[in-house]
Amino acid sequence: MKRLITSFIFLSITLISTNLWAEGDSSAFKKGAVIFSIGYGFPNLDAQKSNFNNNNFQFESASISEWGPIQGKVEYGIDDRISLGVSANYDHDNVKTTFFYTNGIFHSSFLSILGRMNIHFVKKKKLDVYFGIGVGYRKNNFPIDNTVWYSAVYPIPQDIPLGLEATIGMRYFFMKNIGIYSEVGASKSIIQAGLTIKF
């Protein structure tokens, strides 16, 4: 299935590149452009649901709520094909459990701030298709409230504070400086979409 999805994405990008590359430069992206994007991702790859399916525990009840990741990006065009910028991502999980008649609340939050480079390989007046990679800092927080038993019998993982992402994205400007964007790839989520503004 993963190979099929990868092949489909690669084929789609190849077809778009073949049909649109020859149309030359445009206002969608160019040197000196400053572009800000904010969006929401799905699914949440940092969600802790799997941690509560361990065979060692039989919770009387457990409810899980999550939001995010919220993702924000800003970039600057250093030439007509390459932009440099910063990507920030944040998400949060809440888990309420009952274990041996004791109520517990488990919170987790995830923050990453990455330096990012985008390579813009398809540009039209309203369309911008790009490949982006990022590397930087990632912080996972696991504060515990009323769950001494949890921390004692189920150690909290401590991840290396290194964040990475690699995505393929597309922007469509329905107004001169305002548009929408979508990205697919390895980030806090597999798919993200939102609003983009160009200055």
Backbone torsions as a table, in degrees:
resi	resn	phi	psi	omega
1	MET	NA	-42.4	178.9
2	LYS	-62.5	-40.1	179.0
3	ARG	-65.3	-37.2	180.0
4	LEU	-65.1	-44.3	178.7
5	ILE	-63.8	-44.2	179.1
6	THR	-61.3	-43.9	179.8
7	SER	-63.3	-39.8	179.9
8	PHE	-64.2	-44.8	179.1
9	ILE	-62.3	-45.6	-179.8
10	PHE	-61.8	-43.3	-179.9
11	LEU	-64.3	-41.9	180.0
12	SER	-62.1	-44.0	179.8
13	ILE	-66.0	-39.8	178.8
14	THR	-61.1	-44.0	180.0
15	LEU	-65.3	-43.4	178.3
16	ILE	-62.0	-44.0	-179.7
17	SER	-61.7	-43.8	-178.0
18	THR	-62.3	-39.6	-174.8
19	ASN	-82.6	-27.0	-170.1
20	LEU	-113.7	-17.9	-174.7
21	TRP	-57.8	-39.6	-174.2
22	ALA	-71.5	-7.7	-176.0
23	GLU	-80.7	-3.6	170.2
24	GLY	81.9	-173.1	-176.6
25	ASP	-72.1	161.3	-179.1
26	SER	-158.9	-173.1	-177.2
27	SER	-85.7	-5.2	-179.2
28	ALA	-61.8	-41.9	174.2
29	PHE	-152.4	137.6	176.9
30	LYS	-158.4	171.0	179.9
31	LYS	-57.6	135.1	178.8
32	GLY	90.6	-8.0	179.9
33	ALA	-70.8	140.0	172.4
34	VAL	-114.3	120.8	-175.8
35	ILE	-124.0	128.1	177.9
36	PHE	-113.7	133.3	179.8
37	SER	-133.0	141.6	173.9
38	ILE	-137.3	134.3	-175.1
39	GLY	-153.8	-175.5	-178.1
40	TYR	-130.3	140.5	-174.7
41	GLY	-111.1	157.9	177.7
42	PHE	-154.0	141.8	-12.0
43	PRO	-77.7	166.0	178.9
44	ASN	-76.8	105.4	-176.2
45	LEU	-73.3	-15.8	178.9
46	ASP	-93.2	-0.1	-177.1
47	ALA	-57.5	141.6	-173.7
48	GLN	-97.0	18.5	-177.8
49	LYS	-56.2	-40.2	-176.1
50	SER	-64.5	-26.0	-179.9
51	ASN	-66.3	-19.3	-175.8
52	PHE	-104.3	13.8	176.0
53	ASN	-109.3	16.5	-179.0
54	ASN	-67.8	138.4	-177.0
55	ASN	-67.1	-15.5	-178.4
56	ASN	-76.6	-10.0	-174.6
57	PHE	-124.8	139.5	174.0
58	GLN	-125.3	87.8	-179.9
59	PHE	-70.9	138.1	173.5
60	GLU	-66.0	-35.9	174.9
61	SER	-157.6	151.6	178.2
62	ALA	-154.8	130.5	175.6
63	SER	-125.6	134.1	-175.1
64	ILE	-120.7	128.3	174.1
65	SER	-128.6	146.3	-178.1
66	GLU	-148.2	154.9	170.0
67	TRP	-144.1	150.3	-175.7
68	GLY	100.2	179.0	7.6
69	PRO	-80.2	141.6	168.0
70	ILE	-90.9	132.3	-173.1
71	GLN	-128.6	129.6	178.5
72	GLY	-127.3	142.5	-178.6
73	LYS	-140.3	145.6	170.2
74	VAL	-137.3	139.7	-177.4
75	GLU	-145.4	158.4	-180.0
76	TYR	-130.1	130.9	-179.7
77	GLY	-77.0	108.5	179.6
78	ILE	-81.9	-21.0	167.3
79	ASP	-153.0	-168.5	-174.4
80	ASP	-76.9	-3.5	-179.8
81	ARG	-127.2	-17.5	-172.8
82	ILE	-127.1	137.4	174.6
83	SER	-130.4	148.9	177.4
84	LEU	-120.6	146.1	-179.5
85	GLY	-171.4	-158.1	-176.7
86	VAL	-131.7	139.6	176.6
87	SER	-121.8	131.8	178.4
88	ALA	-125.6	137.9	-177.3
89	ASN	-136.5	139.9	179.3
90	TYR	-145.6	138.1	172.0
91	ASP	-147.3	165.6	-172.0
92	HIS	-146.8	139.4	178.1
93	ASP	-125.1	145.2	172.4
94	ASN	-128.4	134.3	176.6
95	VAL	-131.0	124.0	175.8
96	LYS	-109.3	127.3	-175.2
97	THR	-131.9	158.0	169.0
98	THR	-123.3	122.7	-175.1
99	PHE	-139.8	116.2	-176.1
100	PHE	54.0	44.4	177.3
101	TYR	64.7	18.7	177.1
102	THR	-115.0	127.0	178.6
103	ASN	-83.1	137.6	179.1
104	GLY	-134.3	150.4	176.7
105	ILE	-127.3	125.1	-179.9
106	PHE	-116.5	123.4	178.4
107	HIS	-113.8	144.0	171.3
108	SER	-144.1	143.8	177.0
109	SER	-138.4	152.4	-174.8
110	PHE	-135.8	128.8	179.9
111	LEU	-131.4	134.6	173.3
112	SER	-136.0	140.0	175.3
113	ILE	-128.6	115.1	-171.1
114	LEU	-123.1	142.0	164.6
115	GLY	-76.8	141.6	-170.9
116	ARG	-138.8	144.3	173.5
117	MET	-125.0	131.7	175.5
118	ASN	-113.3	138.1	174.6
119	ILE	-111.3	116.4	-174.6
120	HIS	-96.0	109.8	-173.1
121	PHE	-111.4	-6.9	172.2
122	VAL	-134.5	123.6	-178.3
123	LYS	-136.7	129.2	170.6
124	LYS	-130.7	-172.8	-179.0
125	LYS	-62.3	-39.3	-177.8
126	LYS	-116.2	-7.7	-173.1
127	LEU	-117.3	136.7	177.8
128	ASP	-137.0	117.3	178.1
129	VAL	-114.3	134.6	-171.6
130	TYR	-148.5	161.1	172.0
131	PHE	-116.2	131.5	-177.3
132	GLY	-127.5	142.7	174.8
133	ILE	-130.1	145.8	-179.6
134	GLY	-142.5	150.8	176.6
135	VAL	-147.7	141.4	180.0
136	GLY	174.4	-143.6	-171.1
137	TYR	-98.3	137.1	175.8
138	ARG	-132.1	132.8	-178.9
139	LYS	-126.5	127.9	175.7
140	ASN	-111.6	128.1	178.9
141	ASN	-114.2	130.7	179.3
142	PHE	-128.7	62.7	175.9
143	PRO	-67.7	146.9	-177.7
144	ILE	-117.7	131.3	175.6
145	ASP	-119.7	123.8	174.5
146	ASN	57.2	33.6	-178.2
147	THR	-138.8	55.4	177.7
148	VAL	-60.9	-39.4	178.9
149	TRP	-60.5	-33.7	-176.5
150	TYR	-69.5	-48.7	-179.1
151	SER	-66.5	-25.6	-178.0
152	ALA	-77.9	-37.4	-173.6
153	VAL	-107.8	-8.4	-177.9
154	TYR	-137.4	85.5	-173.6
155	PRO	-55.5	139.7	178.3
156	ILE	-81.6	129.5	179.8
157	PRO	-68.4	144.4	176.6
158	GLN	-115.8	106.9	-176.0
159	ASP	-83.9	156.0	171.9
160	ILE	-67.2	132.5	-175.0
161	PRO	-78.5	53.7	179.1
162	LEU	-122.1	123.2	179.3
163	GLY	-108.1	139.6	179.1
164	LEU	-135.5	150.5	172.1
165	GLU	-153.8	150.0	176.4
166	ALA	-148.2	118.7	-175.0
167	THR	-139.1	158.9	169.3
168	ILE	-113.3	129.8	-173.9
169	GLY	-132.2	164.9	178.7
170	MET	-144.7	135.5	174.6
171	ARG	-117.1	142.3	174.3
172	TYR	-129.5	119.4	-178.0
173	PHE	-94.8	104.8	178.0
174	PHE	-81.6	-15.5	168.3
175	MET	-124.8	171.8	-174.9
176	LYS	-55.2	-43.4	-175.1
177	ASN	-123.4	7.5	-178.5
178	ILE	-129.1	134.1	-179.2
179	GLY	-156.3	-167.2	176.9
180	ILE	-122.9	157.5	178.3
181	TYR	-138.0	159.4	173.2
182	SER	-147.5	142.2	177.7
183	GLU	-133.0	148.8	177.2
184	VAL	-130.8	135.5	177.2
185	GLY	152.7	-157.3	-177.3
186	ALA	-96.4	107.8	177.1
187	SER	-148.9	-150.0	172.7
188	LYS	-67.4	-18.5	177.4
189	SER	-143.1	168.1	178.3
190	ILE	-82.6	-37.2	-179.6
191	ILE	-125.7	139.1	173.4
192	GLN	-141.6	153.5	-179.9
193	ALA	-155.0	156.0	179.3
194	GLY	175.5	-155.4	-175.4
195	LEU	-100.6	144.2	177.3
196	THR	-132.1	140.0	-178.9
197	ILE	-128.8	134.9	-178.9
198	LYS	-112.1	134.2	179.3
199	PHE	-112.8	NA	NA
